[in-house]
Each structure stands twice: as structure tokens, then as C-alpha cells.
């Protein structure tokens, strides 16, 4: 009977350890997803600022013909292209119509930003759930370790 109890406790201990490792892996993946969403939100924010600045410069350029302003517009367009490419890297797993994506208007960008914020919140909620599960597993592991210690005496 004692041998059976020891094997049962060892089995519980190993199962909890494996579950805890998996839980920590899940936490890390979910944290990574949340971080990526945060970066995507920052990129969309940058894209919105660039679009706003481009609109402003285009309006000014129409009223004045200024070569310096045209140079600013070209620089901003380059920044916009770099921002769009960086954002597309975060969306690499999703189907995107490249031309449609690059020509998003301000409202579409705001919606995209809100979508990333919602995703980030879901990742964080799921991560927090795993944090709670891992805490419970750690407590269970501590109890099983105490049982192991008692059995070894």
C-alpha cells in the first residue's frame, strides 16, 4: 500500500509539473501576442499621424507652390511606406489585399487600431487567466511536495 501511495504522489507531482510548464509557455505566448498588438497599435497611430500631416501638407501645397513642401511630402510618403510595411509584417498571417491596405483612409485606420486594441485586451485577459491557473498549480505542487517529503520520512 505504501508503494502505491508513493507512486500516486510521484505521478501527481510529475503531472502538475508538466501542466505548470505548459501554463507558463501559454503565458509567454499570450504576452508575446499582447506585445505584438501593442506594437501594431503604435504603428497604426504613427500611420494616422503621417496621413494627417500629408493631408495638411497637400492642402498647403495647393495654396502655395513650394519645392520644400514637395520634399516634405515625399519624405512623409517614404515614412508612410515604411510604417505600412512594418505593420504588414505583424499581419503576415492574415490575408491582406496589398493595394487596398495601403490606401486605407483615416476612419479605416482608426477601426484597425481599435481591432488591435481589442485583440490586445483578449490576449491580456487570457494571459491573466493562465497566471491564475499557474498560481493554483504552484500551490498544488507545493502540497504534493509536502506529501512527498512526508512519505520519504
Rosetta blueprint (number, residue, H / E / L):
1 X L
2 X H
3 X H
4 X H
5 X H
6 X H
7 X H
8 X H
9 X H
10 X H
11 X H
12 X H
13 X H
14 X H
15 X H
16 X H
17 X H
18 X H
19 X H
20 X H
21 X H
22 X H
23 X H
24 X H
25 X H
26 X H
27 X H
28 X H
29 X H
30 X H
31 X H
32 X H
33 X H
34 X H
35 X H
36 X H
37 X H
38 X H
39 X H
40 X H
41 X H
42 X H
43 X H
44 X H
45 X H
46 X H
47 X H
48 X H
49 X H
50 X H
51 X H
52 X H
53 X H
54 X H
55 X H
56 X H
57 X H
58 X H
59 X H
60 X H
61 X H
62 X H
63 X H
64 X L
65 X L
66 X L
67 X H
68 X H
69 X H
70 X H
71 X H
72 X H
73 X H
74 X H
75 X H
76 X H
77 X H
78 X H
79 X H
80 X H
81 X H
82 X H
83 X H
84 X H
85 X H
86 X H
87 X H
88 X H
89 X H
90 X H
91 X L
92 X L
93 X L
94 X L
95 X L
96 X L
97 X L
98 X H
99 X H
100 X H
101 X H
102 X H
103 X L
104 X L
105 X L
106 X H
107 X H
108 X H
109 X H
110 X H
111 X H
112 X H
113 X H
114 X H
115 X H
116 X H
117 X H
118 X H
119 X H
120 X H
121 X H
122 X H
123 X H
124 X H
125 X H
126 X H
127 X H
128 X H
129 X H
130 X H
131 X H
132 X H
133 X H
134 X H
135 X H
136 X H
137 X H
138 X H
139 X H
140 X H
141 X H
142 X H
143 X H
144 X H
145 X H
146 X H
147 X H
148 X H
149 X H
150 X H
151 X H
152 X H
153 X L
